[in-house]
């Protein structure tokens, strides 16, 4: 098995999770401070502004099948779209 290779450094502290869109064109990274950032899946550069809104830790997020909607959940129990 090949050893892991760093392809990009994501400028977020305490990254909790990441999720790719189905087509691989975007991915999102979230942290325990309720922040998330969408990145380009090819260049690894941020797309748009930093997303904030959760009062606490974001525990998961996923793109809709068409990649146009993002849903996240966190603690305390919330759902953001």
C-alpha positions in Angstrom: 0.0 0.0 0.0 1.4 3.4 -0.9 2.2 5.9 1.8 -0.1 8.9 2.3 0.9 12.0 0.4 0.0 15.6 1.4 -1.7 17.3 -1.6 -2.9 20.5 0.2 -2.9 22.1 3.6 -6.3 23.4 4.6 -6.2 26.6 6.7 -8.7 25.5 9.4 -7.9 24.8 13.0 -9.2 21.6 14.6 -10.7 20.1 11.4 -13.5 17.6 12.4 -14.6 16.2 9.1 -14.6 16.7 5.3 -17.0 15.6 2.6 -16.7 15.6 -1.2 -19.5 16.4 -3.6 -20.5 13.5 -5.8 -18.8 14.8 -8.9 -15.6 15.6 -6.9 -15.6 19.2 -8.0 -16.0 20.6 -4.4 -15.3 19.5 -0.9 -16.2 21.0 2.5 -14.2 21.0 5.7 -15.7 21.8 9.1 -14.3 22.4 12.5 -15.4 22.2 16.2 -16.0 26.0 16.3 -19.0 25.8 13.9 -17.1 27.0 10.8 -17.1 25.4 7.4 -15.3 26.2 4.1 -16.0 24.9 0.6 -12.9 24.2 -1.5 -12.4 23.5 -5.2 -11.8 19.7 -5.5 -9.0 20.2 -8.2 -7.1 23.3 -7.0 -7.8 23.0 -3.3 -8.5 26.7 -3.1 -11.4 28.1 -1.1 -14.6 28.8 -2.9 -16.7 31.6 -1.5 -16.7 32.9 2.0 -16.2 31.0 5.3 -19.5 29.6 6.4 -20.6 30.3 10.0 -23.8 29.8 11.8 -23.7 26.8 14.1 -23.6 27.6 17.8 -21.2 24.7 18.4 -19.4 21.8 16.7 -20.4 20.8 13.2 -20.6 17.1 13.3 -21.3 16.3 9.6 -22.3 17.9 6.3 -23.1 16.7 2.9 -23.9 18.0 -0.6 -27.2 17.2 -2.3 -26.9 14.9 -5.3 -26.9 17.8 -7.7 -24.3 19.7 -5.6 -26.4 22.8 -5.3 -27.4 22.4 -1.6 -25.4 21.8 1.5 -26.9 20.4 4.7 -25.0 20.4 8.0 -25.7 19.3 11.5 -24.0 19.8 14.8 -24.1 20.2 18.6 -26.3 21.4 20.1 -28.7 19.6 17.8 -29.2 21.8 14.7 -29.7 21.4 11.0 -28.6 24.2 8.7 -29.2 24.3 4.9 
